[in-house]
């Protein structure tokens, strides 16, 4: 699992990537959301970003599955087009580096 955050026009967004399964049956989930700051457990621990409600989800199946990637959009949320472009570039880069 990895979490990448970035700022766009004063708002914080994040891409959460989670891989499940092994070889056949493997699936990668890419989730785009607006990030929210979560306070640290102690006063000495700074707040850190965490994913908010997911706006866009991309599911990528293992090559052995011979299934195309799927994209789901939350119909109740909006986000700037530039944020979606950034997310698509991140997903494409990740898929290119893994040969998916």
Secondary structure, DSSP 8 states (H G I E B T S, - for coil): -EEEEEEETTEEEEEEEEEES-STT-EEEEEEEEEEEE--SSTTS--EEEEEEEEEEEEEE-GGG----EEEE-TT----HHHHHHHHHHHHHHHHHHT-
